[in-house]
Amino acid sequence: MFKKILSSLLLVFIFVSLSPADKTYIIDTPNSNILSYSSYNTEFRFFSNGNIISKIDFGVFKFLSIGVSWELDQFIGDKKVKVAIPALQVKFRIYEGNMTLPGIAIGYDGQGYFFVCSRNDKYLQKGRGLYLVAGREFFIDGLVVNVGANINTFSEPKVYGFINTIVPLYREVIFFMTEYDNVHYFPDARPNFGLKFSLTEYIDVDCIIRDCWGKEDVDAGRIPNERIFKVSYSGKF
């Protein structure tokens, strides 16, 4: 009897886990999706030095989502907490895409990483800034590829590129994520990898390795093979 109940619960778990809760980003880089109208997504990202970023996004219209995020440095541990300035995220879907053409979105993301109060309240790693991204499904069912470019400062503008993919490994419950970010000067580019576990229709848990094989540079906020843990929850109004 117990085995039958356990099997039934397992089947329910598999079939309610229809899709990952966080639909707008892969790891650090955006995809071409936006949140559906009247939905929201919250996430908590735990990373190096006891830092945490909390974020919430809202699907305002069918073509527009707006969000805000907030970094707390050294939140976990016994050091003084550094409170960053809240950052804004805006994303417009220009074209939804079809079986032939990719979906296209344009947006702005001001959230950087590693806030430093002593440096004019700036981040060691700048936010993405203004970006354009296009993406669609390729080759096999569920394999989505996104390609984009961004400019993170307007005083001395430089164009950076990124590419990301996500593919289901097991019945849309476990996903593999990979991306190549910050592509301008290749030694500064960041390859990132991760696994997404869609625990329910509403909750995701991500385990991420960021900036793999990178060169350590503490002053620039570069931490090779950085381990990140992220929890996301989505819902509707």
Backbone hydrogen bonds in HBPLUS format (Angstrom, degrees):
<---DONOR---> <-ACCEPTOR-->    atom                        ^
c    i                          cat <-CA-CA->   ^        H-A-AA   ^      H-
h    n   atom  resd res      DA  || num        DHA   H-A  angle D-A-AA Bond
n    s   type  num  typ     dist DA aas  dist angle  dist       angle   num
A0005-ILE N   A0001-MET O   3.07 MM   4  6.41 157.8  2.12 151.6 157.2     1
A0006-LEU N   A0002-PHE O   2.92 MM   4  6.13 161.7  1.96 151.0 156.3     2
A0007-SER N   A0003-LYS O   2.89 MM   4  6.05 155.4  1.95 145.1 151.8     3
A0008-SER N   A0004-LYS O   2.97 MM   4  6.16 154.9  2.03 144.6 151.3     4
A0009-LEU N   A0005-ILE O   2.96 MM   4  6.22 158.8  2.00 150.9 156.3     5
A0010-LEU N   A0006-LEU O   3.00 MM   4  6.21 151.8  2.08 144.0 151.8     6
A0011-LEU N   A0007-SER O   3.02 MM   4  6.30 155.6  2.08 148.1 153.9     7
A0012-VAL N   A0008-SER O   2.98 MM   4  6.26 157.2  2.04 148.6 155.0     8
A0013-PHE N   A0009-LEU O   2.92 MM   4  6.14 157.8  1.97 146.9 153.0     9
A0014-ILE N   A0010-LEU O   3.02 MM   4  6.28 154.1  2.09 146.9 153.3    10
A0015-PHE N   A0011-LEU O   3.03 MM   4  6.23 166.0  2.05 153.3 156.2    11
A0016-VAL N   A0012-VAL O   2.97 MM   4  6.05 146.4  2.08 151.8 159.4    12
A0018-LEU N   A0016-VAL O   2.89 MM   2  5.45 132.7  2.12 105.7  91.5    13
A0031-ASN N   A0024-THR O   3.10 MM   7  5.72 161.3  2.14 136.2 135.6    14
A0026-ILE N   A0029-THR O   2.91 MM   3  5.79 168.7  1.92 171.2 171.5    15
A0039-SER N   A0036-SER O   3.15 MM   3  5.70 140.3  2.32 144.8 140.0    16
A0038-SER N   A0059-GLY O   2.98 MM  21  5.32 150.1  2.07 150.5 144.0    17
A0237-PHE N   A0038-SER O   2.88 MM 199  5.63 165.1  1.90 172.2 172.9    18
A0059-GLY N   A0039-SER O   2.79 MM  20  5.19 165.3  1.81 158.8 155.8    19
A0040-TYR N   A0235-GLY O   2.94 MM 195  5.51 155.4  2.00 145.6 147.2    20
A0235-GLY N   A0040-TYR O   3.01 MM 195  5.51 155.3  2.07 147.8 151.9    21
A0041-ASN N   A0057-ASP O   2.96 MM  16  5.16 151.4  2.04 138.9 144.0    22
A0057-ASP N   A0041-ASN O   2.81 MM  16  5.16 154.6  1.88 147.6 156.4    23
A0042-THR N   A0233-TYR O   2.77 MM 191  5.26 167.7  1.78 161.8 164.5    24
A0233-TYR N   A0042-THR O   2.75 MM 191  5.26 159.8  1.79 155.7 159.9    25
A0043-GLU N   A0055-LYS O   2.92 MM  12  5.30 151.1  2.00 146.9 150.3    26
A0055-LYS N   A0043-GLU O   2.99 MM  12  5.30 149.2  2.09 155.8 157.5    27
A0044-PHE N   A0231-VAL O   2.89 MM 187  5.38 151.2  1.97 151.5 161.1    28
A0231-VAL N   A0044-PHE O   3.00 MM 187  5.38 158.0  2.05 146.2 152.3    29
A0045-ARG N   A0053-ILE O   2.89 MM   8  5.09 165.1  1.91 146.8 151.9    30
A0053-ILE N   A0045-ARG O   2.91 MM   8  5.09 151.7  1.99 140.1 149.5    31
A0046-PHE N   A0229-PHE O   2.79 MM 183  5.24 178.4  1.79 167.6 167.6    32
A0229-PHE N   A0046-PHE O   3.07 MM 183  5.24 165.4  2.09 150.9 155.5    33
A0047-PHE N   A0051-ASN O   3.07 MM   4  5.39 165.5  2.09 138.7 143.1    34
A0051-ASN N   A0048-SER O   3.21 MM   3  5.85 155.6  2.27 114.2 120.3    35
A0075-PHE N   A0050-GLY O   2.87 MM  25  5.51 110.4  2.36 129.7 135.3    36
A0076-ILE N   A0050-GLY O   2.86 MM  26  4.34 165.0  1.89 130.0 134.7    37
A0052-ILE N   A0072-LEU O   3.05 MM  20  5.42 151.6  2.13 140.1 149.1    38
A0072-LEU N   A0052-ILE O   2.87 MM  20  5.42 166.6  1.89 166.0 170.6    39
A0054-SER N   A0070-TRP O   3.06 MM  16  5.44 160.2  2.10 151.2 149.5    40
A0070-TRP N   A0054-SER O   2.88 MM  16  5.44 147.2  1.99 155.9 164.7    41
A0056-ILE N   A0068-VAL O   3.04 MM  12  5.75 158.8  2.08 157.1 163.2    42
A0068-VAL N   A0056-ILE O   2.98 MM  12  5.75 150.8  2.07 156.8 164.0    43
A0058-PHE N   A0066-ILE O   2.72 MM   8  5.38 154.4  1.79 148.1 156.4    44
A0066-ILE N   A0058-PHE O   2.96 MM   8  5.38 148.8  2.06 149.2 156.6    45
A0060-VAL N   A0064-LEU O   3.04 MM   4  5.76 123.9  2.37 134.3 149.7    46
A0061-PHE N   A0064-LEU O   3.15 MM   3  4.96 169.4  2.16 136.6 139.9    47
A0064-LEU N   A0061-PHE O   3.40 MM   3  4.96 159.3  2.44  93.9  99.8    48
A0093-ARG N   A0063-PHE O   2.86 MM  30  4.99 159.2  1.91 138.5 144.0    49
A0065-SER N   A0091-LYS O   3.02 MM  26  5.35 154.7  2.09 149.5 157.1    50
A0091-LYS N   A0065-SER O   2.97 MM  26  5.35 152.2  2.05 161.8 161.8    51
A0067-GLY N   A0089-GLN O   2.77 MM  22  4.81 160.3  1.81 145.6 144.8    52
A0089-GLN N   A0067-GLY O   2.88 MM  22  4.81 155.6  1.94 138.2 132.5    53
A0069-SER N   A0087-ALA O   2.89 MM  18  5.21 156.1  1.95 144.7 152.0    54
A0087-ALA N   A0069-SER O   2.82 MM  18  5.21 159.3  1.86 145.1 152.2    55
A0084-ALA N   A0071-GLU O   3.08 MM  13  5.40 167.1  2.09 169.5 167.4    56
A0073-ASP N   A0082-LYS O   2.84 MM   9  4.88 153.9  1.90 155.3 153.3    57
A0082-LYS N   A0073-ASP O   3.00 MM   9  4.88 161.3  2.03 134.5 140.6    58
A0110-GLY N   A0088-LEU O   3.04 MM  22  5.57 164.5  2.06 158.9 163.8    59
A0090-VAL N   A0108-TYR O   2.89 MM  18  5.21 157.4  1.95 148.2 154.4    60
A0108-TYR N   A0090-VAL O   2.77 MM  18  5.21 154.1  1.83 150.2 155.9    61
A0092-PHE N   A0106-ILE O   2.75 MM  14  5.34 175.8  1.75 174.0 172.6    62
A0106-ILE N   A0092-PHE O   2.89 MM  14  5.34 152.4  1.96 151.9 160.6    63
A0094-ILE N   A0104-ILE O   2.83 MM  10  5.48 130.4  2.08 131.1 145.8    64
A0095-TYR N   A0104-ILE O   3.18 MM   9  5.04 166.6  2.20 135.8 137.5    65
A0104-ILE N   A0095-TYR O   2.84 MM   9  5.04 156.4  1.89 139.2 146.2    66
A0098-ASN N   A0101-LEU O   2.97 MM   3  5.37 165.9  1.99 146.4 149.1    67
A0103-GLY N   A0135-GLY O   2.88 MM  32  5.39 150.6  1.97 161.1 152.2    68
A0135-GLY N   A0103-GLY O   2.92 MM  32  5.39 151.7  2.01 145.5 154.7    69
A0105-ALA N   A0133-VAL O   2.89 MM  28  5.46 160.2  1.93 161.1 166.6    70
A0133-VAL N   A0105-ALA O   2.94 MM  28  5.46 167.9  1.95 162.7 165.0    71
A0107-GLY N   A0131-TYR O   2.99 MM  24  5.42 160.5  2.03 146.8 150.1    72
A0131-TYR N   A0107-GLY O   2.91 MM  24  5.42 161.8  1.94 149.1 150.6    73
A0109-ASP N   A0129-GLY O   2.99 MM  20  4.99 151.2  2.07 124.7 132.7    74
A0129-GLY N   A0109-ASP O   2.76 MM  20  4.99 156.6  1.82 155.9 148.0    75
A0113-TYR N   A0125-GLN O   2.92 MM  12  5.11 156.7  1.97 142.7 149.5    76
A0125-GLN N   A0113-TYR O   3.08 MM  12  5.11 167.0  2.10 161.5 158.7    77
A0124-LEU N   A0114-PHE O   2.87 MM  10  5.44 163.0  1.90 142.7 146.9    78
A0116-VAL N   A0122-LYS O   2.91 MM   6  5.77 163.5  1.94 161.0 164.6    79
A0119-ARG N   A0116-VAL O   3.34 MM   3  5.69 164.1  2.37 109.4 114.1    80
A0130-LEU N   A0151-ILE O   3.03 MM  21  5.36 135.8  2.23 161.5 149.0    81
A0151-ILE N   A0130-LEU O   2.83 MM  21  5.36 152.8  1.91 154.2 163.5    82
A0132-LEU N   A0149-ALA O   2.93 MM  17  5.57 155.6  1.99 162.0 169.1    83
A0149-ALA N   A0132-LEU O   2.96 MM  17  5.57 149.7  2.06 153.4 163.1    84
A0134-ALA N   A0147-VAL O   2.91 MM  13  5.53 164.2  1.93 155.4 159.2    85
A0147-VAL N   A0134-ALA O   2.85 MM  13  5.53 162.5  1.88 163.6 166.1    86
A0136-ARG N   A0145-VAL O   3.11 MM   9  5.82 147.2  2.22 153.6 157.1    87
A0145-VAL N   A0136-ARG O   3.04 MM   9  5.82 168.7  2.05 157.7 154.2    88
A0138-PHE N   A0143-LEU O   2.85 MM   5  5.79 160.5  1.88 167.2 173.6    89
A0140-ILE N   A0138-PHE O   2.54 MM   2  5.86 126.9  1.81 122.0 107.6    90
A0143-LEU N   A0140-ILE O   3.19 MM   3  5.71 168.4  2.20 130.8 133.8    91
A0144-VAL N   A0166-ILE O   3.13 MM  22  5.61 167.5  2.15 161.1 161.6    92
A0166-ILE N   A0144-VAL O   3.18 MM  22  5.61 144.5  2.31 145.8 155.4    93
A0146-ASN N   A0164-ASN O   2.90 MM  18  5.29 165.4  1.92 155.8 158.9    94
A0164-ASN N   A0146-ASN O   2.90 MM  18  5.29 158.3  1.95 149.3 155.0    95
A0148-GLY N   A0162-PHE O   2.94 MM  14  5.38 164.0  1.97 156.6 155.2    96
A0162-PHE N   A0148-GLY O   2.99 MM  14  5.38 146.5  2.10 146.8 142.4    97
A0150-ASN N   A0160-TYR O   2.82 MM  10  5.27 151.7  1.90 144.3 151.7    98
A0160-TYR N   A0150-ASN O   2.86 MM  10  5.27 169.9  1.87 159.6 163.1    99
A0161-GLY N   A0183-VAL O   2.89 MM  22  4.78 153.4  1.96 125.8 134.6   100
A0183-VAL N   A0161-GLY O   3.03 MM  22  4.78 164.1  2.06 151.4 146.2   101
A0163-ILE N   A0180-TYR O   3.10 MM  17  5.39 147.2  2.21 137.5 147.6   102
A0180-TYR N   A0163-ILE O   2.83 MM  17  5.39 156.2  1.88 158.5 166.1   103
A0165-THR N   A0178-THR O   2.86 MM  13  5.51 157.2  1.91 167.1 168.7   104
A0178-THR N   A0165-THR O   3.12 MM  13  5.51 161.5  2.15 150.4 151.4   105
A0167-VAL N   A0176-PHE O   3.04 MM   9  5.46 153.8  2.11 149.4 157.7   106
A0176-PHE N   A0167-VAL O   2.89 MM   9  5.46 166.7  1.91 160.4 160.5   107
A0169-LEU N   A0174-ILE O   2.67 MM   5  5.42 171.1  1.67 151.9 154.7   108
A0170-TYR N   A0174-ILE O   3.33 MM   4  5.22 153.6  2.40 137.8 138.1   109
A0173-VAL N   A0170-TYR O   2.74 MM   3  5.67 160.0  1.77 140.9 145.6   110
A0174-ILE N   A0170-TYR O   3.35 MM   4  5.22 152.4  2.43 128.9 136.6   111
A0198-SER N   A0173-VAL O   2.74 MM  25  4.88 166.1  1.76 151.3 154.9   112
A0175-PHE N   A0196-LYS O   2.85 MM  21  4.93 156.3  1.91 145.5 152.4   113
A0196-LYS N   A0175-PHE O   2.89 MM  21  4.93 162.0  1.93 138.6 144.4   114
A0177-MET N   A0194-GLY O   2.85 MM  17  5.04 167.6  1.86 152.8 150.3   115
A0194-GLY N   A0177-MET O   2.94 MM  17  5.04 143.1  2.08 147.7 142.3   116
A0179-GLU N   A0192-ASN O   3.02 MM  13  5.31 151.6  2.11 147.8 148.7   117
A0192-ASN N   A0179-GLU O   2.90 MM  13  5.31 166.4  1.92 153.4 156.9   118
A0181-ASP N   A0190-ARG O   2.89 MM   9  5.00 176.2  1.89 138.8 138.9   119
A0190-ARG N   A0181-ASP O   2.75 MM   9  5.00 165.4  1.77 140.4 145.5   120
A0188-ASP N   A0185-TYR O   2.76 MM   3  5.65 155.9  1.81 137.8 144.8   121
A0189-ALA N   A0186-PHE O   3.05 MM   3  5.11 159.8  2.09 108.3 114.8   122
A0212-CYS N   A0191-PRO O   2.91 MM  21  5.59 162.5  1.94 168.8 163.4   123
A0193-PHE N   A0209-ILE O   2.94 MM  16  5.34 168.2  1.96 158.7 162.5   124
A0209-ILE N   A0193-PHE O   2.79 MM  16  5.34 170.0  1.80 159.1 161.6   125
A0195-LEU N   A0207-CYS O   2.96 MM  12  5.41 155.5  2.02 150.5 156.9   126
A0207-CYS N   A0195-LEU O   2.97 MM  12  5.41 161.2  2.01 156.4 162.5   127
A0197-PHE N   A0205-VAL O   2.81 MM   8  5.15 169.7  1.82 153.4 157.0   128
A0205-VAL N   A0197-PHE O   2.93 MM   8  5.15 147.2  2.04 137.5 148.2   129
A0199-LEU N   A0203-ILE O   2.94 MM   4  5.61 117.8  2.34 140.4 157.0   130
A0200-THR N   A0203-ILE O   3.40 MM   3  5.22 165.1  2.42 137.1 138.4   131
A0234-SER N   A0202-TYR O   2.91 MM  32  5.04 149.6  2.01 137.9 147.8   132
A0204-ASP N   A0232-SER O   2.96 MM  28  5.08 159.7  2.00 138.5 144.0   133
A0232-SER N   A0204-ASP O   2.98 MM  28  5.08 166.2  2.00 140.3 143.5   134
A0206-ASP N   A0230-LYS O   2.79 MM  24  4.99 168.0  1.80 151.1 155.1   135
A0230-LYS N   A0206-ASP O   3.06 MM  24  4.99 162.9  2.09 141.8 144.6   136
A0208-ILE N   A0228-ILE O   2.97 MM  20  4.98 173.2  1.98 152.0 152.2   137
A0228-ILE N   A0208-ILE O   2.95 MM  20  4.98 162.5  1.98 142.6 144.9   138
A0210-ARG N   A0226-GLU O   2.78 MM  16  4.97 166.4  1.80 147.0 151.4   139
A0226-GLU N   A0210-ARG O   2.95 MM  16  4.97 138.6  2.12 152.1 148.3   140
A0214-GLY N   A0211-ASP O   3.30 MM   3  5.49 154.6  2.36 128.4 124.0   141
A0225-ASN N   A0211-ASP O   3.09 MM  14  5.47 161.1  2.12 115.0 118.6   142
A0217-ASP N   A0222-ARG O   3.22 MM   5  4.91 171.9  2.22 128.3 130.7   143
A0220-ALA N   A0217-ASP O   3.08 MM   3  5.47 140.0  2.24 107.3 118.2   144
A0222-ARG N   A0217-ASP O   2.91 MM   5  4.91 159.9  1.95 145.4 139.4   145
A0221-GLY N   A0218-VAL O   3.01 MM   3  4.88 158.7  2.06 102.0 108.5   146
